[in-house]
Amino acid sequence: MATDVAIKLATPLLRMATEYPTEYWNDSCNAAELAYAIDNGAVGATSNPTIVGTVMQQEYDTWAPRVRAIVAEHPDWTDQEVTWQVIEEMAIRGWKMLEPIYHEHHGQKGRLSIQINPTFDRSVEKMLEQARHFDTLAPNVQIKFPATAAGLEAIQQATYEGMVINATVSFTVPQALAVGAAVERALARREAEGKDTSWMAPTCTIMIGRTDDWVKKSCQRDGITIDPAAADWAGIAVFKRAAAIFEERGYRSRLLAAAYRHHLHWSELIGGDISMTIPASWQRLFNSSAVEVRDRWHDPVPAAHVEELLARVPEFRKAYEPDGLTLAGFDTYGATMRTLRAFIASYWELVAAIDDLLIPNPDVKAT
């Protein structure tokens, strides 16, 4: 009876994490947000240049003096070296908070993803060099590579070397399948050489909200009119199709849904043996909502929406069909280009924020 009462009093996200195989992560390395998420059942976290820039603002009283201390410790460092020290220190703090979960689940949970420098997206060797460094920082590190042509080559090599990857900048079934296949090749190679893979937890993100965004943007660009509700199902349709094929092929990478735009991106995935990375603001909205926590994973996406999207929106067809994109097409897919541009811009904005601390504006009176 007491257990039944506890379940009823639990937040929706905690109930999901308790009652279903569906996992969720905190989509930030903000310490207070991560603590809230862990209390509500989260088993992982993530970061990227946009997130780190936001955390810098949210935790200014923590990071402004730390930046100045880093410069005092390393007076000859460039602004980019200082920036990466901040990124890594934020990640290390998150890894420590998740470490008990990591040990409890033997490496399958309790990881925080740290993203490769987005300006390295075309260089396999630069990505691998940075990934090898990241892999030395904590036992529960997970390294984010883009699901681009170069990124996939790096993903396969990094996995073979024993790094735990998380593919990002991924929006389509073809990208997810390419990630799944690359990871399987690497795991098989390790196993053939007698190397342990039992502790590895490779992940493939599909940024379902950005899939929706690109469908809407491409319709606007190309003068295509569709049922407005259909576009809000595009990412979910892609995610569920990719998951079905992963299961058929026995791919061991775990699919992760990202980039939340509305509650369907959460509620329609409840019940799946998958993960979600949810921003703190969305976590609180979901936890205060009246949305019923029940298995919708096995509910099909409304057929009329899928049929309309396939018939009317070529950019959705590229994302949904397993052969909708070639490897070369990953880099030129609209959502890929938009997201890489955003990540690169966020990275330079983060460097600029560090510069503002290193060289304050003399025209502004200090407070």
Rosetta blueprint (number, residue, H / E / L):
1 M L
2 A H
3 T H
4 D H
5 V H
6 A H
7 I H
8 K H
9 L H
10 A L
11 T L
12 P H
13 L H
14 L H
15 R H
16 M H
17 A H
18 T H
19 E H
20 Y L
21 P L
22 T L
23 E E
24 Y E
25 W E
26 N E
27 D L
28 S L
29 C L
30 N L
31 A H
32 A H
33 E H
34 L H
35 A H
36 Y H
37 A H
38 I H
39 D H
40 N L
41 G L
42 A L
43 V L
44 G E
45 A E
46 T E
47 S L
48 N L
49 P H
50 T H
51 I H
52 V H
53 G H
54 T H
55 V H
56 M H
57 Q H
58 Q H
59 E L
60 Y H
61 D H
62 T H
63 W H
64 A H
65 P H
66 R H
67 V H
68 R H
69 A H
70 I H
71 V H
72 A H
73 E H
74 H L
75 P L
76 D L
77 W L
78 T L
79 D H
80 Q H
81 E H
82 V H
83 T H
84 W H
85 Q H
86 V H
87 I H
88 E H
89 E H
90 M H
91 A H
92 I H
93 R H
94 G H
95 W H
96 K H
97 M H
98 L H
99 E H
100 P H
101 I H
102 Y H
103 H H
104 E H
105 H L
106 H L
107 G L
108 Q L
109 K L
110 G L
111 R E
112 L E
113 S E
114 I E
115 Q E
116 I L
117 N L
118 P H
119 T H
120 F H
121 D L
122 R L
123 S L
124 V H
125 E H
126 K H
127 M H
128 L H
129 E H
130 Q H
131 A H
132 R H
133 H H
134 F H
135 D L
136 T L
137 L L
138 A L
139 P L
140 N L
141 V E
142 Q E
143 I E
144 K E
145 F E
146 P E
147 A L
148 T L
149 A H
150 A H
151 G H
152 L H
153 E H
154 A H
155 I H
156 Q H
157 Q H
158 A H
159 T H
160 Y H
161 E L
162 G L
163 M L
164 V L
165 I E
166 N E
167 A E
168 T E
169 V L
170 S L
171 F L
172 T L
173 V H
174 P H
175 Q H
176 A H
177 L H
178 A H
179 V H
180 G H
181 A H
182 A H
183 V H
184 E H
185 R H
186 A H
187 L H
188 A H
189 R H
190 R H
191 E H
192 A H
193 E L
194 G L
195 K L
196 D L
197 T L
198 S L
199 W L
200 M L
201 A L
202 P L
203 T E
204 C E
205 T E
206 I E
207 M L
208 I H
209 G H
210 R H
211 T H
212 D H
213 D H
214 W H
215 V H
216 K H
217 K H
218 S H
219 C H
220 Q H
221 R H
222 D H
223 G L
224 I L
225 T L
226 I L
227 D L
228 P H
229 A H
230 A H
231 A H
232 D L
233 W L
234 A H
235 G H
236 I H
237 A H
238 V H
239 F H
240 K H
241 R H
242 A H
243 A H
244 A H
245 I H
246 F H
247 E H
248 E H
249 R H
250 G L
251 Y L
252 R L
253 S L
254 R E
255 L E
256 L E
257 A E
258 A L
259 A L
260 Y L
261 R L
262 H L
263 H L
264 L H
265 H H
266 W H
267 S H
268 E L
269 L L
270 I L
271 G L
272 G L
273 D L
274 I L
275 S E
276 M E
277 T E
278 I E
279 P L
280 A H
281 S H
282 W H
283 Q H
284 R H
285 L H
286 F H
287 N H
288 S L
289 S L
290 A L
291 V L
292 E L
293 V L
294 R L
295 D L
296 R L
297 W L
298 H L
299 D L
300 P L
301 V L
302 P L
303 A H
304 A H
305 H H
306 V H
307 E H
308 E H
309 L H
310 L H
311 A H
312 R H
313 V L
314 P H
315 E H
316 F H
317 R H
318 K H
319 A H
320 Y H
321 E L
322 P L
323 D L
324 G L
325 L L
326 T L
327 L H
328 A H
329 G H
330 F H
331 D H
332 T H
333 Y L
334 G H
335 A H
336 T H
337 M H
338 R H
339 T H
340 L H
341 R H
342 A H
343 F H
344 I H
345 A H
346 S H
347 Y H
348 W H
349 E H
350 L H
351 V H
352 A H
353 A H
354 I H
355 D H
356 D H
357 L H
358 L H
359 I L
360 P L
361 N L
362 P L
363 D L
364 V L
365 K L
366 A L
367 T L
